[in-house]
Amino acid sequence: MARVCQVTGKVPVSGHRVSHSNIKSKRRFLPNLQTKRFFFAEEDKWITLKLSTEGIRTINKNGLNSVVKELRAKGVKI
């Protein structure tokens, strides 16, 4: 699976690794992804999502039901 948050859509970005002598080489900044299980009460089942920590905060704030509804409207299979 790709390193993409299913809720926020965060992806790895590129930048420079800078040495002490200021030599720059390419590197990737990876999002802080967590695999998290939630109990989806409307369908009486567990769902597993790959989320960034910002995505977990979004679910805590808005609720799992509204986030799943938005994901399904986008076409994400859950």
C-alpha positions as a printed Julia matrix, in Angstrom:
78×3 Matrix{Float64}:
   0.0    0.0    0.0
   1.1    3.54  -0.68
   2.15   5.89   2.09
  -0.98   8.02   1.85
  -3.4    9.05   4.6
  -6.91   7.87   3.68
  -8.61  10.86   5.34
  -6.37  13.87   4.71
  -4.54  12.62   1.61
  -1.09  13.45   3.0
   1.74  11.99   0.89
   5.54  11.98   1.17
   7.24  15.2    0.07
  10.81  15.67  -1.1
  13.47  17.97   0.24
  17.17  18.15   0.95
  19.35  16.43   3.49
  21.89  19.12   4.41
  25.29  18.12   5.75
  27.46  20.14   8.12
  29.41  21.42   5.1
  26.08  22.49   3.47
  26.12  19.78   0.78
  22.55  19.02  -0.25
  21.26  15.6   -1.31
  17.72  14.45  -1.92
  15.57  12.9    0.81
  11.89  12.17   1.5
   9.8   13.47   4.37
   7.27  10.74   5.2
   3.9   11.45   6.84
   3.33  10.06  10.34
   1.02   7.18   9.37
  -0.67   4.86  11.82
  -2.81   1.79  11.09
  -5.88   2.17  13.3
  -9.02   0.08  13.83
 -12.34   1.72  14.6
 -15.65   0.11  15.48
 -18.25   1.39  13.01
 -21.5    1.13  15.0
 -23.83   1.9   12.06
 -22.76  -1.28  10.25
 -21.75  -3.2   13.41
 -18.23  -3.99  12.16
 -14.59  -3.02  12.6
 -12.85  -0.96   9.91
  -9.11  -0.5    9.51
  -7.78   2.8    8.2
  -4.28   4.03   7.41
  -4.24   7.51   8.92
  -1.9   10.35   9.69
  -2.13  11.71  13.2
  -4.03  14.68  11.78
  -6.55  12.22  10.31
  -7.02  10.61  13.74
  -7.7   14.08  15.21
 -10.22  14.73  12.42
 -12.11  11.54  13.29
 -12.07  12.48  16.99
 -13.45  15.94  16.16
 -16.06  15.17  13.46
 -16.96  11.59  14.32
 -16.34   8.36  12.45
 -19.74   8.33  10.74
 -19.28  11.69   8.97
 -15.69  10.89   7.93
 -16.71   7.49   6.47
 -19.59   9.17   4.62
 -17.15  11.68   3.04
 -14.71   8.91   2.1
 -17.42   6.86   0.42
 -18.58   9.97  -1.48
 -15.0   10.26  -2.83
 -15.12   6.6   -3.92
 -12.81   5.08  -1.3
 -13.74   1.47  -0.53
 -14.13   0.81   3.18
